[in-house]
Amino acid sequence: MGILIQGGRVTDAATGTDKIADLYLKNGIIQEIGQNLKKKEMTDSVIDARGCSVLPGLVDLHVHFRDPGQEYKEDIGTGSRAAARGGVTTVVAMPNTAPVVDCPEQVNYVREKAGRVSKIHVLQAGAITRGEAGRELSDIPGMAAAGIPALSEDGKSVMDSGLCRDAMRLAAQYDLPIFAHCEDINLRGGGCMNDDENARRLGLPGISNSVEDVIAARDIILALETGARLHLCHCSTAGVVNMMEQVQALGAGDRITAEVCPHHFVLSSDDIREDDPDYKMNPPLRTRKDVEALKRGLKNGAISVISTDHAPHSREDKGTSMKKSAFGIVGLETSFALSYTELVETGILTMTELVEKMCWNPAQILGIPAGTLQAAHPADVIIADTREEYVIDKDRFLSKGKNTPFHGRRVKGKILYTICGGEIVYRDPETEKQEDLS
């Protein structure tokens, strides 16, 4: 049975397509894109996408599924369902689990479990050092053979610069990108929000921009020296944007890339009115000056990817004070709507540019045939309604984590359908009700 999607505005950054068209999907593949397509078989289902956007499934390079070991926060099944609700059809899970994913056996565990419980594509990154302890390299050759898409120490940086250089050399040998969490732990201390007047107003310890900028500069230098592919995760400072603009000027933007998360270009530290753990993330919300720089980087291409850093926590882990609570917020179910509302509705990006940053560019970094609506490519497709506002409601999240500062925020860009491998893996409940009544 095939799926015929009719009359939607099809946007594909890979081909520059942005037009009203139909798509026909069958056997997990995009079979045809064109005008006035018809059902091929009587059993084909038809989706009326008139007035809606038809886009490639989102590719999120940066999520935490907490599996193995912390399944009370999230697991591969719940994380995958949250991703599907947010229009995400491919994720890269970070390795800072319990135990850390630092060997082929743990990579295989995630792949096998995802094969049983997930209807989206779950790719598992491998840790750079054993146990993320920063003392010796993990089994990088073994994990490469097991199919990891990237190496990362996410949650921390490899503070030993010599060891980090060794890791980059080995990563280059296996053609694996390094996904770098840039944080000088010796500079961070006990900080829990940006080091500015808002932290002082609340009496909370701050985290300066230098905590991120120092390691970002180091990693860029090492990547240029070793020839490694480097991807800077969850960038938050004007300094990193400036560095990435210099990387572009050097002509190294094809192998040194950077991402930003929606919370860092939607919110600033000015939005933290009180000591609220739902506003605690790492890196922290920065100043309005940093926010404007991040938007500039998205516009000029210095920052080429939008990811979520989806970081679910239990209510107990978040606690009542930013000083003692865990870092991180959930993002899979809000990333598209926040990005569309903040960037496309305001004219900072076109829809094609947004698709480039949420679909095509991340797929290119991974080297996978995703993030595009070209014929003969995997049938990973989303349909979004960008016409009407809706309110983000954390109580409707499919993720176990409800830790978000966006509860109650009005946005546009509701995901109506997510199709992965030619199968409908999410359908908006209100849309389903309307279809049942028709």
Summary of the structure (lengths in Angstrom):
residues: 438
radius of gyration: 20.8
end to end distance: 21.6
largest distance: 66.2
contacts: 1648
relative contact order: 0.16
helix: 35%
strand: 23%
